[in-house]
Amino acid sequence: MIYTTSTKNFTSQVSLFIWLAIFTVALFTGCSAEVAPNDYQNINSEELLSILQNEERFILMDVREPGELLETGIIPGAINKPVEKVKKDFSTLPRKGKLIIYCRTGNRSTDIAKFLADKGFENIYNLKDGIVGWPYKKAGWK
């Protein structure tokens, strides 16, 4: 009986040690205090409004299809460049300037933000809720 109990304790201790080792490795290999330079940042409507009101150098890009623009309008000052066109012509976009991307709900713009970040673009901002989350004035919509 003593032998069985000590074997169980030993097995439990080994299992605990293995789990702690796995946790420690996962913790230190997956965490970093710095944000990678080729990443993007999600912003909300208030943050975008602040950029629009206080900054002069940025590109605001709507990646929806042209037919969608009449449904919800467009944020004033935005250019329309659909997803497929961005993927095809991304080399024409400035790599270092502030690039703000949005779509209807934030899904396609997230994909494009990741795509451009992977291509080495910097200062990419994604309007996380898209134009449906934009409570302010829109052009071409009533």
N, C-alpha and C positions, 0 to 999 in steps of 0.2 A: 504494500500500500504506500509506503514512503517513497519507493522508487517511482511509482506512477505519478504521485503528486509533484515530485521534483522535476519529472520530465515535462509535465504540463506547465509548470512555472518556467522552465527553461524555454519551452516552445513559445510561450506567451511573451517572454522577454525578447527572444529573437524576432518575433513578429513585430513587436513594438519598435525595436531598433530598426528593422527594415523600413517600416512606415515612416519613422522619423527621418531616416536617411533620404527616402524618396521625397518627402515633404521639403526638406532642406534644399535638396538639389533643385526641385521645381521652383521654390521660392527665389533662389538666387540666380537662376538662369533666365527666368521670365520677367524679372523686375528691373527697372532702370529708373533713375531719378530724372533723366533727361528725355525730352521728346525727340524722336528722330527728326532730322531736318527735312526729310522727304515724307512728311505726314500732312494731314489736314486737320482743321479745327472745326468742330460743329459750333454754330452760333444760333442764337434765338433772334426773334424779330426786333427786340429792343436793342440788341448789340448791333444788328445790321442798320437800324435807324440811326444809331450813334455814328457809325462809319459814314453813312450817306450825308449826315448833317455836318460832320466835323473833319472829314478828310477829302482831299481832292484827287489823290492818285490811287485809283482802283479800277478794276473792270468788274461789272456786275453782269453775269451771264445766266440767262434762262435757257435750260437745256430741253425744254418741252418741244413737241412738234408744233409747227405754226398754227395748225387747226385748233390746238388747245388754248391758244392765247385769248380768244374771244370768250371762252367759257368763264375764265376767272380774272382776266386782265393781266397786266404786266406791271412790275414794280418800275416806277419812273426812272429812266436812265439805263435800264437793262438792254442788253443786246440779246437777240435770240439766235442760238446756235444749237440745234438738236443734237442729241447724244451721238448718233452715228457720224455726224459731221465733225463733232469734237474729236472722236476717235480717229477719224480719217485725217483731219487737218490740225492735230494738236501742236505740230511744230510751228504753227503761225502764232501761237499764243505766247505772251511774254512769260519767261520762266521765273523771274525774280519779283515782279510786281505783285501787289495784292489782287488775288483773283477770287471773287465771291460767286458761288454757284448755287442755283436753286432750280427746282422743278415744281411739280404740283404738290407732292407730299414729302419730299426729301429722299425718296428711295433712289431715283435715277441720279440725282445730284450727288448722293453718297457714293454711288458706283463710279461716277466721273471723277469725283474728288480722289478716290482711291487710285483710279487709273492714272490720273495726272501725277499724283504723288509717286507712284511707281515709276513714272517716266522722268522723275527728278525735278518736278516743279516744286517751288517753295511758296509759302504764304497763301495757301489755299484755304478758303473758308466755305463751309457748307451750311446753308440755311436749313436747319434740321427738320423743321416742320413744313417746309416748302411754302408756296404762295397761299395755300389754304390756311396757314397759320399766321399770315401777314395781316394784321388788323388795320393797317394804315392805308393811305391813298394809293389807288391803283390807276394806271392809265388804260384807256380802252375798255373800261368796264363800268357799269352803273350799279 
